[in-house]
Amino acid sequence: MVKLSIFVQRRADLSHEQFADYWMNVHWPLVRSVPEVQRYTRRYVQLHPIQVPEGLPVAPYDGVGEAWFDSPDDILKMVASKGWTDIVQKDDPNFLDPSKTRILISEEKVDFDFAEREG
């Protein structure tokens, strides 16, 4: 299984609240409507930042979308689809700055999982 992490920044004229609301309640339903998203995506989550203690280095992003796929080829099939380009990419400028979007395709390497720890 591979993970696609998409690091996004909001449009400069939107508040974080406007960005987050659009991303979750408008953009995500559009993304879900794309047949290739339904076919290839195994799991999807949005990471919305919270207030952190002062002094910690904060990433310059307004959110991260994470999606899991069976293979890198499935990611490529999804993003090359007409639905992705005609629906998802066309909607992106409505709430985010596409020039600042960055992606990371990765495999998770788990050393241990505290949730599996006994007691």
Secondary structure, 3 states (H helix, E strand, C coil): CEEEEEEECECCCCCHHHHHHHHHHHHHHHHHCCHHHHHHCCEEEEECCCCCCCCCCCCCCCEEEEEEECCHHHHHHHHCCHHHHHHHHHHHHHCECHHHCEEEEECCCCCCCHHHCCC
